[in-house]
Amino acid sequence: MISDLAHRALERDGLGSIRDRVLAGERLSDADGLRLFEARDLAALGALANHVREARHGDLAFYNRNVHLNPTNVCVASCKFCSFARLDDQAASQGYTMSLDEAVEKVLSKRPLGITEVHIVAGLHPTLPWDYYTTLLRRIHAAWPELTIKAFTAIEYQYWADKFGLGVERALRELQEAGMSTLPGGGAEIFAPRVRRKICDDKATAEQWLEVHRTAHRLGIKSNATMLYGHIERLDERVDHMRRLRELQDETGGFQVFIPLAFHPEHNMIGKAFAKPTGYDALRTLAVARLYLDNFDHVKAYWVSLGERLAQAALSFGVDDLDGTVLEERIYHMAGATVPQALSEATLHQLIRAAGRVPAERDSFYGVLRVHGPRAA
Ligand code: SF4
């Protein structure tokens, strides 16, 4: 239900026609997406996105119990927004590369915590051999077969496909055989060539990112999609980014969730020129994503990137997922994030309940494991 107040605000903003089409379940155009970004009344925009969110998921708000593993931050690329990568693994430069024993043990040590997923991403290491990655996954999977391994971005697959002469499909298949069962959505940044040329011109292109996900979907591997916003991109380039994702989703249906990631400005090459995106920008971006991406089931507010409180507020702006306990997040913390490195399940429940939602623990494929609330009958 959208309040009369929100209806009137949308009319006043000239968004009555978009509202009517959203309520009729019709697809929005790119021009509509841009108009929504320019809406003046954030609350009314949020109410419209919330309507769609509740129609899909009711009051449920999803999270999972997950741990992050970043086996190395050594990377040959030079993305201007990145605070994580280092040129070598010298302690003086905060570079590191975990031994296989160390990386495997880091994951297995979390077993008593009831974790259901490990999220693994790393830098593009120039000298690690291919069997470092296959052995890493194989050993984790053998020791803990119930754990879902969500492993490596499209950027990493493309790098290995070229470097080891494997091709993308074989790289995916070999890691799938080793235990990977889903892909994270990182590395998408902004697809527009103008932006990519300026912020990440020496890693996989937009087309390659999309092709890796297309191939994964063809192999039956579900994946996530992200968008890094709040730096040099224009609003029309955000819409363009979402359009390309929507088109691929029409084709494959393999994306599970869309995750807008707020740029963090500390300790990277472009941070001085840009402030962190405002709360206003974060909420409108999530709301527009919920309205524009009509073929994505889920929109996530990654609490590490937004802060817990803004992520909580986002549950009324189209968002249905907060990510998870996220044990030992490194990437955003190296970019100046001041949020904790993990949240307890109890804190997640508290945040979700205080927002009037019902916490639902999910697995990596949005299967509901447990509903913690009045619906838990
Ligand atoms: S974003 Fe990824 S690919 Fe780019 S420099 Fe950082 S670690 Fe390397």
Residues whose N, C-alpha, C, O or C-beta is under 5 A from the ligand:
A	BS01	SF4	C75 A77 S78 C79 C82 A85 A122 G123 L124 K203
